[in-house]
Amino acid sequence: MAEIEHIRHTLAHLLAAAVQELYPNAKPTIGPAIDTGFYYDFDFSGGEMPSEDSLKELQKKMKKLLNVWTEFTHEVVTPEKAREQFAGNQFKLELIDNLEKEGATITLYTCGGFTDLCRGGHADNPKKEIDADAFQLDKVAGAYWRGDEKNPMLTRIYGLAFASKAELDAFLTQREEAKKRDHRKIAREQGLLVFSDLVGSGMPMYTPKGNLIRNAIVNYSRELNGTLGFGEVHTPNVNKAELFKLSGHYDAYKEDMLSVRSQYVSDEMFLKPMNCPQHTQIYASEPRSYRDLPVRFADFATLYRDERPGELSGLTRLRAFSQDDGHIFCREDQVEAELLAVLGAIQSALRTYNITYWIRLSLRDPNKKEKYLGSDESWERSQTQLRKVLEESGVPFKPAEGEAAFYGPKMDIMAVDAIGREWQISTIQVDRTMPERFGLEYAAEDGTKKTPVMIHRALIGSPDRFLGILIEHYAGAFPLWLAPVHVRVLPVSEKHTEYAQAVTNQLKDAGIRAELDDSDSLGKRIRNMKIAKLPYFIVIGDQEVEAKNITVESRAGEKEVLGVPDFISKVTQLIASRAA
């Protein structure tokens, strides 16, 4: 049976063949497999182009063609023959020119009478290996040729493809649920954050309610940092280019950095995209002895990255964000213990947030060593240590070559949310390169100078991005300790307002986030409260005023009558324990 990636790539070819039959003037360009299926980009400037309404007809044509797609053949050709094959298609001709310059082999693949320029990777017998009910054309979008906005705009047709109809149906169900949980929609309904074109895309502004949740996330990470022995530092947002040149980020990361210009000095400067180079300078600011190590710095400063506008997505892809960042400078004999301690803190955090996870062991690509800084020896040592710690901890992990940072391997924590989607959040990285580049030292026990090992780590990653993930994970129904409003008090009528206000004040004085709502009819207020998904609401009527107690209903529908002190005791204990 063909690999799913080969099936998806084959379907991209099949789509191109169907398009050319129904739209003879179309010029196919490129069509790769992607995580959920495939796409193909076309130039329709010479005639009619498909719309969303055309997808059913295109899909029907694909299924009809699939019946005669029984075998792929391929031919290695000269650049001249390739140009002859695609005469009149300037996009394919550009690809052929590039392949010729690179000295690469040029191959043409043919199936069912359709020939395309391709490197291979297909189902051997598409008719037998592809389930016609397991793929579906999805949407039509615009895309610049080769992703460059200076190039012509093409039409991209996306398709979904899985190994079976059941997997396709499961994905479609998950996607519909994801639309309901969209954090942008829920955050707008609950009044948590604001984006403004005047401020800039990818720059979130939190309302008081949104900031309460964000602060709760940050403060929990601060508590965990305290148990791990981190001292919190604060570093500037603007830094000279020399800092990033020395760290290696300038060469590896410059295209993603936002530049800054001064009126008074000619220094090349950037808004910082990460904290690690600054932390090396705090470490280097004073002599260090083997007795001082490990030295641990945490930092919540704002970071900036120059994301493309089309890649920004609410809180999950931003230009301005912070991280619960931290760096450890330690001796060789301390590395594994530090890794285990940080991993334990991350595991504790994810249990509290009720999120399952697995770990990707991100390794260097052994065939592309030139992409990475540092010696083979240091890479082997770092990769071996990370693997050993994961094996000892018993955490499920999957090795992934080519996913390492340019300066060292890492553990990437892959969170799995309530509807089964995976998000890369926190990370633990072992780095023997940056300390050497910055000349960091400590005095060893024998009096010699040695270079510390640097461990980069985050606990939940970016609090901003994590908030977006949590909104969707909880579908807006935050656990009590994170909820921006713990309880809403609803007087039945105006005559109950005085007692309702007194109850609200008692709750606030006890540190409970309570608010009084006497705005509309009681039925409407209860409906609004349930839409807001608050943990508790309290109805105050004649019985409650007379008995000097309260009727409390939870989000789950549980109802009980309590004295105010009893409710305060119950709620404050739950908040303190982060148990609900």
MARVO-977694 format. One record per atom (N, C-alpha, C): x, y, z; residue in one letter. Coordinates in pm, whole numbers, plus 50000, padded with zeros to 5 digits. Layout:
N
XYZA...
***
This chain:
580
500844988050000M500005000050000M500885012550000M500495022349923A501295034549912A501255042650041A502355049850067E502375059150180E501385070350155E500835075850265I499825086250250I500385098450176I501655101750198E502235113150126E502255110649976E502545098049935H502555094649793H501135095149735H500155090949814I498765091749769I498375106349747I498735114749842R498385128949831R499075135549711R500325131949688H501045137449574H500405132749442H500015120149438T499345114749319T498045122349293T497295125249398L496035132449382L496255146649331L497385152849365A497695165949309A497835164949157A498525154449109H498625152048964H497245149648904H496435141748973L495105138448923L494255151248913L494375160149010L493675172949005L494105181048883L495415181548860A495925189148744A495375183448613A495305170148606A494775163848485A493305167348466A492525167248576A491105170548568A490895185048528A491705193948585V491605208148552V491895210348404V492925203648352Q493275205848211Q492205200648116Q491465190348159E490375185548074E489205195348074E488895200948191L487735209848202L488065224348169L489345228048185Y489785241848159Y491045241148072Y490895238847944P492055236447856P493085247747854P492675259947887N493615271147886N494455272048014N494145263948114A494855264548242A496315260248225A497195267248297K498615263548300K498945258048438K499215245148451P499615239448581P501005244648619P501235246648750T502555251348796T503165240948890T502795241149017I503315231249111I502175225849197I502345213449248G501295207349329G501845197249427G502195201449549P502765192149647P501715185549737P502145175349808A501375169849920A501565178950041A500515180350124I500615187950249I500025179350361I500035184450483D499675176350600D498295170050592D497335177050535T495975171750532T495525167650391T496405168850294G496015165250159G496985170150054G496535179549971F497365183949859F496805197149808F497575203649723Y497045214849646Y497775215449513Y497215223049421Y497885225649294Y497595240249256Y498645247349210D498515261249168D498405261949016D497455270048968F497225271348824F497195286048784F497565288348660D497395301548599D496205300448505D495115307748538F493915307548455F493755320748378F494835328248364S494725341548302S494295340848156S494415329148094G494065328047954G492625324347927G491785323148033G490395319248008G489615317548136G488545309448130E487655307248244E488415300748360E488025304248483M488665298248601M487595292448694M487925282248770P486945275848859P486685284348984P485515282049041S485145288249168S484875277149269S484495281149391E484145270949492E483025261949440E482105267849362D480975260049309D481405249749206D482605251349151S483095242149048S483765229849105S483985229649237L484785218849295L484125205249283L482795204649296K482115191749285K482305185749146K482215194249044E482415189548907E483855184848886E484815192248942L486225188248931L486485175149003L485875173549121Q486075161349197Q485465149349123Q484315151549062K483685140848983K484595136648868K485205146548803K486145143548693K487355135848745K487895139648862M489035132548920M488695117848944M487515115248997K487135101449026K486975093248897K486485099848794K486345093048666K487715089548607K488655099448614L490015097048564L490735086348644L490455085748774L491135076048861L490945061748811L489835059048748N489565045448699N490555040848592N491215050248523V492175046348419V493615049548459V493805054048581W495165056848631W495695044148698W496325035948621T496755022848673T498265021448690T499025030748631E500495029248642E501185042448610E502195045948693F503055057348665F504295052548590F504645059948486T505935057648422T506725070548430T508045069448429H508835081748433H509975080948333H510425092748292E511475093648192E512435104848232E513725101948232V514745112248252V514965119148118V514845132348116V514905139647990V515935150947998V516325155647882T517225167247874T516415179847899T517065190847938P516345203547953P515605207547824P516225204647710E515605208347584E514285200847562E514285187847593K513065180147576K511995184447674K512425187747796A511465192547896A510825205647851A511645214547794R511105227347745R510125225047630R510425215347549E509525212247438E508175207247491E508255198947596Q507035193447656Q506135204547714Q506755214847773F505975225147842F506075238747771F506275238647642A506345251147565A505055259147589A505235272047614G504085280747638G503695281947784G504275273747872N503995274648016N505235280548084N505225293648104Q506415300648155Q506795296148296Q505825290848370F506095286648507F506905273648508F506495264048426K507255251648415K508635254448354K508695263648258L509985266848195L510955272948296L510415280948390E511265286648494E511815275648585E510975266048618L511435254748701L512515246748629L512315244748500I513305237248421I514635244748417I514585257948399D515815266048399D516555264448531D515825264748641N516455263448773N517085249648790N516375239348747L516925225748757L518195224348675L518205230548559E519395229948473E520565237048540E520315248748600K521395256148669K521965248148785K521075240748853E521515232748969E522185219748927E522105216548798G522655203748751G521835191948794G520545194248826A519685183548878A519115175248763A518785162848796T518135154048699T516705158948676T516295159148549I514935163548515I514145151148475I513015149048545T512195137248516T510765141348485T510155134248392L508745135948360L508015123248403L506905125048473Y506095113748518Y504755114048445Y504325102448399T503095101448321T502185090748380T500885094148388C499885084348430C498555088148364C497865078348306G496585080948244G496645091148132G497775092348067G497925101747958G498305115748001G498435118148132F498825131348182F500285131148223F501075140648172T502505141448200T502805154248277T503675152848380D504045164648459D505525164048493D506065175948517L507435177248564L507435173948712L508235164048754C508105159248892C509355151648934C509595151549068R510725144049123R510315130049168R509015127149163G508575113649200G507945113149338G507565100749375G506885098449501G505395097149480G504935086249415H503525084549381H503045070649422H501735069049419A501155055649430A501495047949301A501945035649316D502325027949197D501125025349107D500005021549169N498765018849094N497645026849159N497455039449118P496475048049185P495075042049194P494625035549086K493265029949086K493055020149201K494075011949230K493955001949336K494285007649474K495185017049478E495715021549608E495015033749666E494215040749587I493545052749636I492055050049652I491555052549772D490125051349800D489445064049747D488565062349649A487915073949585A487015081549681A486635075249791D485795082149891D486625088550002D487945087549993A488815092550101A489485105750064A489065111749950F489595125149919F488435134249880F488685147249895Q487635157049869Q488265170449837Q487865176749727L488335190249700L487735199749802L488535209249846D488185216749967D487875231449942D488775238549876K488555252949860K489455258349749K489125270549705V489905277749606V490465290249673V491745293149650A492375304849712A493385310849614A493825322649645G494885328949567G496245325949628G497275325349544A498645322849593A499625328749493A500625335949544Y501655341149454Y502555329849405Y502985330849282W503915321149226W505165320649312W505465308749362R506625305749446R506625313949575R505425318249618G505285325149745G505825339149751G506125345149636D506715358549632D505665368349579D505335378449662E504285387849625E504635396349503E505905396049461K506305403149339K505945395149214K505615382349232N505285373549120N503785373549090N503375367848978P501945367548943P501125359949047P499865364249061M498925357349148M498325345549072M498365333849134L497815321649077L496565317449154L495885307249102T494725301549171T495135288149230T494975286849360R495335274349430R494075266649465R494035254049424I492915245249459I493425235249562I492775235349679Y493165226349788Y492285213849788Y492895202549824G492135190349844G492505183749975G491575176650033L491815168550153L491995154050109L492885146850175A493095132750138A493605124950257A493005113450280F493405104650389F493395090150340F493835081150423A493945067250382A492585060450369A491585065750441S490255059550437S489175070150452S487945066450414K486815075750428K486585078950576K486795069250663A486595071650806A487535082550857A488785082450810E489735092750852E489355106350796E488885106650672L488425119250613L487235124750692L486275116150723D485095120550799D485495125750937D486445118751000A486905123151134A487545136851126A488325139151020F488965152151004F487915163050983F486925160450899L485885170450872L485085173650998L484815163351080T484115165551207T484965174151300T486265170851306Q487175178551391Q487235193151345Q487265195151215R487355208751163R486105216851194R484935210451186E483695217451221E483685221251368E484175212151453E484255215151596E485255226351621E486345226451545A487345237051560A486755250751525A485865251251426K485225264051391K484415269251509K483705260351578K482915264451694K483815269551806K485025263751815R485935267151924R486915278251886R486815283851768D487775293851720D488015304451827D489255305651871H489545314651983H489285329251949H489375332651821R489095346451782R487625349851804R486755340451770K485315342351788K484965342751938K485475333052015I485155332352157I485735344352232I486965348252199A487595359752266A486815372452239A486255373652119R485435385452086R484125385152166R483485373452174E482225372152247E482415374752397E483545370252451Q483795371852594Q484555384652627Q484895392552526G485555405352549G486945404152611G487785395352552L489095392552612L490235400352548L490155403352419L491285410152355L490815417852233L491705426652188V491395435652077V492575435851982V492295435951851F493295438951749F492865451851679F493825460051643S493535472751577S494475474951460S493925478951346D494765482151230D495685493851259D495235503051346L496085514451381L497295510151462L497145499851543V498275494551622V499155485751535V498525477251454G499285468451366G498825454051377G498855446851266S498435432951267S499405424451348S498855414451414G499685405551495G500125411451628G499475422551670M499835429351795M498605429451887M498445419551974P497225418752055P497215428752170P496035433652202M495815441952321M494765435152407M495095433052533Y494205425552622Y493315434952702Y492045431552710T491115438652796T491395434552941T490765441153039P490975436653178P490675421853198P489605416753135K489285402553152K490325393653086K490725397352964G491745389252896G493065389552969G493405401153024N494675402253095N494675394353225N493505392753287L493415384353407L493825369953375L493335364853262I493675351153224I495155350153190I495625359753110R497045359453070R497945360153193R497605368853288N498415370053409N498385357153491N497235350353492A497155337653566A498095327353505A498185327053373I499105317853305I500555321553340I500875334453328V502245339053357V502615336253503V501695339253595N502015337453737N502205322753773N501465313753708Y501685299553733Y503075295453685Y503475300353567S504835297453519S505875303353614S505585315053671R506505321053769R506655311953891R505545306353937E505605297054051E506485285054018E506295279353901L507095267953861L508565271853849L508845283753796N510235288553791N510835289253930N510035293654026G510535294554163G510915280954219G510105270754190T510425257254240T511685251754174T511975256454052L513165251753979L514405259954011L514265270854087G515425278854124G515815289454023G514865294253943F515165304753846F515025318553909F515945327353873G515805341353906G515275348653785G514285357153805E513685363953690E514465376553657E514775378153530V515485389853480V514585397353382V515025409053342H514295416653240H515315422653145H515115420553017T516105424952918T515435433952814T516225442752749P515635452852659P515115446852530P514145454052472N513535449552347N514405452352226N515205463152231V516035467152118V517475463252144V518125457152045N519495452552061N520295455051934N521595457151950K522475459151836K522635446251756K522865447851627A523025436251539A524195427551581A525235433751639E526425426051677E526095414651772E525105416951860L524715406351954L524225394151877L523395396351777F522805385351701F523795379351600F524765387351559K525815381951472K526655371851549K526965375451675L527795366551756L527025353851794L525725355251822S524945343451862S524665334051744S524725339551621G524415331651503G523025334251448G522205341751524H520845344451479H520805353751358H521785362351345Y521785372051234Y521805364751100Y522665354851089D522765347450963D521595337750944D521135331751055A520115321251044A518685326651048A518515338851101Y517165343151139Y516825357351094Y517745364051026K517575378351000K516275381650927K515845373250834E514645376150757E513395376750843E513445370850963D512295370851053D512405381351163D513405390051155M513625400151259M513185413951211M512625421851304L512175435451275L513295445351307L513685453151209S514785462551228S514295475551290S515205482651358V514915495251426V515965505451385V515545517951367R516485528551328R516485539551434R517685543951470S517835555151564S518085568151488S517635579351546Q517905592451488Q519315597251518Q519965590951615Y521205596651667Y522445587951648Y522255574751632V523405566051612V523185557751486V524255553251427S524165545851301S524125530751321S524055526151446D524045511751472D522885504851402D523175493151346E522105484551297E521485477851418E520165479051434M519495473851554M518225466351518M517815457451609F516635449351586F515805448451714F514485446951696L513645442351806L513955427651826L514165423851950K514685410251972K513625399551946K514005388851876P513085377651854P513215366851960P514255367552043M514455357752150M515345363952258M515395357252375N516125362752490N517505356752512N517815345652447C519035338252484C520325346352469C520515354352362P521775361852356P521945371752471P520855378252512Q520935387652624Q521315380552753Q520775368552772H521065361352896H522535357252904H523155354952790T524605352052794T525375363952850T524875376052824Q525585387952870Q525395390353020Q524245386153073I524085386853219I525015376653285I525085364853227Y526005354753282Y527435359953278Y527825366153166A529205370553148A529555383053227A528585388953296S528825401753363S529655400653490S529875388353538E530685386553658E531375372953652E532475371453725P533175358453725P532275347653785P532375335653732R531565324453780R532485312953820R532135306353929S532865294753977S532005282353959S532625270753961Y531885258153951Y530865257254064Y531155263954178R530215263754290R528945271654260R529025281454169D527875290054138D526875283154046D527345273153975L526505266853874L525615256053935L524415254153887P523815260753771P523315274853802P523425283553702V522845296953706V521625296753616V520465301353668R519215300153594R518535313753584R518225317953461F517545330653436F516205328053366F515155334453415A513835334253349A513525348353299A512695349253195D512445362253132D511095361953062D510255372053089F508945373053024F508875385152932F510025390552890A510035402452805A509335399652671A508795410352612T508115409052484T509115406452372T508765397352282L509585393852167L508845397852039L509615399451931Y509025404251805Y509575396151689Y508665392151600R509085385051479R508305390251360R508975391351249D508405397551130D507655387151047D506505382951099E505695372851030E505025379050907E504855370950804R504125375550686R502655377750722R502015388050665P500605390850700P499695378850682P499905371150575G499035359650550G499215348350648G500285348650729E500545337850824E500035341150963E499635353750987L499145357651118L497775351351141L497535346851265S496275339951295S495905341951442S495165352851469G494745355251607G495925354951702G495775347651812L496845346451911L497845335451877L497505326751784T498385315251760T499535318351665T499515330151600R500655334551520R500705349751527R501695355051597L501745369251630L503065375451587L503075388751584R504325396051565R504925400251700R504075402451799A504525406651932A503945397052034A504795391052115F504365381152213F505475379552317F505155373052426S506205369552523S506315354452532S507335349752602Q507495335452632Q507805333952780Q507435322552837D507925319852974D509305313452958D510195322052912D511515317952866D512465315752983D513455307352962G514465305153065G515715298853009G516845301853072H518135296253030H518925291953152H519525280253139I520325274453247I521755273453198I522695278153278F524125276753250F524665266953356F525135255353311C525495245053407C526755237653365C527265229553459R528425220953431R527955208553356R528905201753294E528595189453221E527895179253309E528335178053435D527775167853522D526375171553574D525895183753541Q524585188053589Q523495187653481Q523895184953357V522965186453244V521735177553259V521935164753283E520795155553284E519825158553398E520335162153515A519465165453628A518625177953597A519245187753531E518505199853495E517425196853392E517755188353296L516765184553195L515565177553259L515845168353348L514765161053415L513895170253500L514515179953567A513755189253652A512815197853567A513325203053455V512495211353368V511375203153307V511695191053261L510685182353203L509585179453306L509975177153430G508995174653537G508075186553558G508615198753551A507795210753568A506805212253453A507255209253331I506355209953215I505235199653230I505595187553273Q504575177253292Q503555181553397Q504025187853503S503125192753609S502185203353554S502715212553473A501895223153416A500805217353326A501165207853241L500185202453147L499125194053217L499485187853329R498455181153410R497465191353465R497985202553512T497115212953567T496175218353459T496695220453340Y495865225553231Y495015214553166Y495195202053211N494435190553159N494645188753009N495925189052971I496305187252831I497215175152819I496895166152728T497785154852701T498855159252601T499895151252586Y501025155552503Y501895143552468Y502745145752371W503865136852343W505055145752310W506225139952294I507425148052274I508105144252143I508455154452068R509255152451947R510705154951982R511545144951962L512985146451983L513585151951854L513815164851851S514225171751728S515735171351713S516185164251611L517605161351591L518145168551467L519455168951459R520115174551342R519945165051223R519825170851104D519815162850982D521255159050950D521585146050960P522985142050940P523485144450798P522545146450704N522945148750564N523085163450530N522765172250625K522855186650601K523535193650718K524695188650755K525385193750874K525775208450860K525875212950734E526305226850713E525255236850763E524025232350787K522975241250836K523105244150985K523985236751054Y524035237451200Y525405242251247Y525395249151362L526635253551423L527115243051523L528415242251543G528955233151643G529555220551585G530345213751667S531075201851623S530195189451627S530625179151552D529925166351556D529895160751697D530995162251768E531085156851905E530055163151996E529925176551991S528975183152080S527535179452044S527255178051914W525915174151874W525585159951921W526525150851903E526275137151946E526035136452097E526835143852172R526695143852318R525325149352359R524935160452297S523665166852332S522475157952295S522525152052176Q521425143552132Q521305131052218Q522455125452259T522445113552345T521845116852481T522185128552536Q521655132452667Q520135134252663Q519645140852559L518195142852549L517465129552536L517995120552453R517365107452435R517365099652566R518465100152640K518565092852766K517535097952867K517395111152877V516435116952971V515015112852934V514685112952807L513345108952764L513085094252793L514075085852769E513905071552795E513725069052945E514485076353027E514375074653173E513035079653225E512505090253164S511255095953212S510035087953169S510185079853065G509065071753017G508045079452937G508365091452893V507435099552814V507445094552669V506265093152607P506245089152465P506965099752380P507885095352293F508555104952207F508835098752070F509005107751973K509305103651836K510495111751787K511555105251742P512685112651685P512285119151553P512845131051527A512545138151403A513825144951354A514475138851256E515695144751202E515365157351123E516235167351138G516065179951065G515235190251137G514705187051258E513865196551331E514625203751442E515925201151457A516715207651562A516865222551534A517145230351640A517545244351622A518935244451561A519335255651503F520635255951434F521805254551531F521535256651661Y522625255951759Y522545243851851Y521465235751838G521405224051925G520115216251911G520115203451953P518915195151949P517945199152060P516715194152053K515725198452152K514615188152168K513915189252281M512655182452301M511565192752272M510675189652180D509515198252154D508285191552212D507615198452304I506425192852366I505235195452274I504595184752228M503475185552134M502185183152213M501495194152243A500255193352319A499135188452229A498245180352285V497095175152212V495835180752279V495065188752205D493925195452268D492695186452272D491585192152319A490375184352347A489775177952222A490085183252104I489525177251982I490595170251899I491765167751961G492775159351899G493805166451813G493785179851809R494785186951731R496095188251809R497195188451737E498505189451801E499075203551785E499665208551895W500275221751897W501665220651958W502665225751890Q503995226051950Q504055238152043Q504275235552173I504265246552270I505655248552331I505955241352437S507215243552506S508345235652444S509565238752488T510745232252430T511865231952533T512735222052521I513955221252602I515105218352506I516105227152504Q517185226152407Q518535225752478Q519415217152431V520785216452484V521705223252384V522465232952433D523275241552345D524705242552398D525635236852323R527045238352356R527745248252261R526955254052170T527515262852068T527555277452112T526415282552159M526345296752195M527315300452308M527445292252413P528425295752517P529845297252462P530205288752366E531525289852305E531645302552222E530605305852145R530655317752060R530775330552143R530165330552261F530245342352347F531405341852446F532165331052442G533325329952531G532955328852677G531855322352709L531425320952848L532315311052921L532575314053048E533495305753125E533035304553270E533605294453337Y533555293753483Y534855287453530Y535205290353653A536425284753711A536115270853765A536765260753708A536545246953752A537225244353885A536935232753943E537485229354075E538995228654074E539575225053959D541035224053950D541685237253910D540875248053901G541425261253870G541445264653722G541125255053635T541095257753490T539795264753452T539785270653333K538585277153281K537815267253192K536545265953216K535725257053136K534495264453083K533915258952978T532735264952915T531485258152967T530495265753014P529265259453062P528415254352947P527535245252977V526495240952884V525295250052906V524635253852797M523465262552805M522215254552770M521225254852856I519945248252830I518895259152809I518275259052692H517175268252663H515875260752697H514935267652761R513685260652791R512525270552806R511345265752772A510095272552801A509165262252863A508255266752949L507365257453018L506085255052939L505405265752902I504245264352814I504445272252686I505635277852668G505935285652548G505475299952564G504755305052467S504245318652472S502925318952548S502805326952656P501505328152724P500415333152630P500795341552534D499815346952440D499275335852350D500185328652288R499765317652200R499055306852281R499565304052400F498975293552484F497545297352523F497295310252546L495935314752576L495005311552459L495475313952336G494655310452220G494355295652215G495365287452245I495165272852247I494175268852357I494325275052475L493445271652587L491995275352560L491775286952497I490405290952465I489735280052382I490455274752284E489895264452198E489835250852269E490825247952352H490835235452428H489635234752523H489355245852592Y488235246252686Y486935250752620Y486985254252492A485805259852421A485255271952496A486135279752558G485725291852629G485265289552772G485105276852813A484685273752950A485925271653036A486535282753080F487795281953154F487595275353290F488605267653334P488555262653471P488515274453568P488005271853686L487735282553783L488925291853804L490135286453821W491285294853856W491695304053742W491325300453618L491665308853503L490525318153462L489315315353504A488155322853457A488275337653494A488025346653398P488125360953429P487035365553527P485885358653527V484835360853626V484505347353688V484635346453821H484355333753887H482855331553905H482145342253939V480735340853971V479995353653937V478795352053886R477935363553857R476715362453949R476355373754009V475235374254104V474035380554034V472895373554038L471715377753965L470535379854060L470195392254095P468995394554175P467745392254090P466725385954149V465505383054074V464805395954033V464755405754124S464115418654094S464835429654170S464355441854151E465005453554211E465035452754363E463995446854422K463955446354569K465005436854627K465615428454542H466645419154590H468065424454565H468145436154504T469445441254462T470345444654580T469775450254685E470605454354800E471345442354859E470615431254882Y471265419254937Y472255413354835Y471865413554706A472755408354601A474065416254597A473955429454616Q475175437754617Q476035434554737Q475395432054851A476155428654973A476895415354953A476225405554890V476865392554863V478045394454768V477835402554664T478905405054567T480115411354635T479865420854723N480975427454795N481735417654883N480995408654951Q481655398555036Q482565389654951Q482075385554837L482875376954750L484125384254702L483975396854659K485125404554613K486145406454724K485665409254844D486585411254958D487395398754987D486835387054951A487525374254974A488455370654858A488565379554758G489445376854645G488795369154533G487475367654538I486755360654432I486315370854328I486525367554201R486145376754094R484635375454069R483885384554129A482425384154123A481895396954061A480755395753993E480105407553937E478605406353951E477965417753971L476515418353985L475905421853849L474845414753812D474155417553686D472665419053714D472165431453705D470745434053722D470185441453600D470785438753484S470525446953365S469195443853296S468865431253270D467685427553192D466785418353273D465875411753204S465025401853270S465895390453321S465435383853426L466235373053486L466515362053385L465525358253305G465725347653207G466815351153108G466815363753061K467835367952965K469215368253030K469275372553156R470575373053225R471135358953246R470265349453275I470725335653292I471225330053159I470505332953050R470955328452919R472305334652883R472455347652909N473735354352880N474875348452962N474555345153088M475575339453176M476035325953123M475095317953071K475465304753019K476265305852890K475945316052808I476745318552688I478165322352726I478305330352835A479635334552882A480405322952945A479695311752977K480325299653030K481065302153161K480465310253248L481075312953378L480975300553467L481935298853557P481905286953644P480675286253734P480225297853789Y479095297953882Y478205310053858Y476925308453890F476075320253906F475195318254029F474815329454089I474035329554212I472755337354187I471615331254216V470325338054203V469865342254342V469525354854355I469065360354482I467585364054470I466725357054546G465295360054549G464805361754691G463495360654709D462905362754843D463465352954946D463575340054907Q464055329955003Q465475332855049Q466335336854954E467735339554988E467865351855078E467075362155048V467125374355131V466655371255272V465585363455284E465035360355416E465975351355496E466565341055429A467425331655501A468875336255510A469195347255440K470575352355436K471555341655386K471135334655280N472035324955215N472005327555064N472555318254987I472585319954841I472285306554774I471655307254654T471455295454570T472475296054458T473365286354457V474485286254363V474255275354259V474445278954132E474405268954025E475725269153950E476285257353928S477565256353857S477325255453707S478395257053633R478335255853487R477835242053444R478115232053527A477695218353495A476235215753530A475545225653590G474135224153622G473865219753764G474925218053845E474735214053985E474265226054066E473265223954150K472665234954226K472725231654375K473055241654456E473045239754601E472785252954671E472235251854793V471985263554877V473045263954985V473745275254997L474875276455089L474835289855161L475525290155273G475825302955333G476965309355257G477025322555256V478095329455182V479475325155229V479735324155362P481085319855406P481455305855355P480465296755349D480755283255301D481135283455152D480415291555076F480735292554933F482115298754914F482425308854991I483745315254981I484845305155012I484655297255117S485665287355155S485865277055044S484755272354988K484825262254882K485555267654759K485175279554716V485725285154593V487195288954609V487535295054721T488935299154739T489855287154745T489395275954803Q490215263854805Q490405258254664Q489335258354585L489435253354448L490365262154364L490285275254382I491155284354307I492605282054346I492865281254476A494245279654525A494875266654475A494065256154465S494595242954423S494625241354272S494045251054200R493885249954054R493245236654016R492295232354099A491695219054081A490525219253985A490015230953953A488825231253867A488835243753782A
***
